[in-house]
Each structure stands twice: as structure tokens, then as C-alpha cells.
Amino acid sequence: MKNKEIVKQVIQAFLDADIEKVVSYTADDVKMGWPGFFDLEPGKDAIREFFKNVPEMVSSSVGDLIEEGNKVVGTGMVTSKQKDGSLQNSFFCDVYTLENGKVKEIRSYMVFEQKKETT
């Protein structure tokens, strides 16, 4: 399977909250983080643990997938249900580094839509 197809499967698995499918595509020592916010400990278990606390995703879409060498960039949008029941839109751009057909690193950049004030 080509790198771009692997990442397409991983993103869809994230959006479907199928974390076991996600980690089936990763290296055992996979690294994941949001630059400026956090880096998880290397490994599949850290990803599993992190996603136990992610809000329920109620809708999503995948935008562009761009491949260059061993890197694939994926963009998209997610609507999540927050603890108070409100909906939050966010937009992502994830950079995946692959090695030997496995995801070795995920760098996620996410922007949360701000509520517009009415006057």
C-alpha cells in the first residue's frame, strides 16, 4: 500500500474513533504530538490512552492529502460534542512521517472555530 493510501486509512480510522485500526498502521515506537501544546510518550499505548479523553466526533470530512517523499499531509474538519452538549468545529492539518510502510510520527496542527459575538 502506498504512503498516501495508508494515511487516508489512518485519518478515516481516527475520524471513526477506531483507534485499534489507527495503531495497526503505526510503528511500535510511533511519536504523536501537537506542536506548542504537547508530545505524547512514544508508543501505541500513549495514543490509545490519549483518545480515551477525546470528545465524541459527530461529523467530519477529509480535505487534501499531499505526499512528498516519506511524508503525507492530510487536512480536514471535525465537529465534536463537548461535555456540556455544545458542538465545536475544528480544522486539522496533520503531517505523517512513514517508514517501511508504517506511520512513524504524527504532528497535528488544529484550529478551533471561535464563536462570533453578535452585536
KAWO-V705279 format. One record per run of one state. SS is the DSSP state (alpha for helix, beta for strand, coil for the rest). FROM is the first residue (numbers start at 0). TO is the last residue. If there is no record, write none. Layout:
# KAWO-V705279
ss->SS from->FROM to->TO
ss->SS from->FROM to->TO
This chain:
# KAWO-V705279
ss->coil from->0 to->1
ss->alpha from->2 to->14
ss->coil from->15 to->17
ss->alpha from->18 to->23
ss->coil from->24 to->24
ss->beta from->25 to->33
ss->coil from->34 to->36
ss->beta from->37 to->38
ss->coil from->39 to->42
ss->alpha from->43 to->52
ss->coil from->53 to->54
ss->beta from->55 to->67
ss->coil from->68 to->69
ss->beta from->70 to->80
ss->coil from->81 to->85
ss->beta from->86 to->98
ss->coil from->99 to->100
ss->beta from->101 to->111
ss->coil from->112 to->118
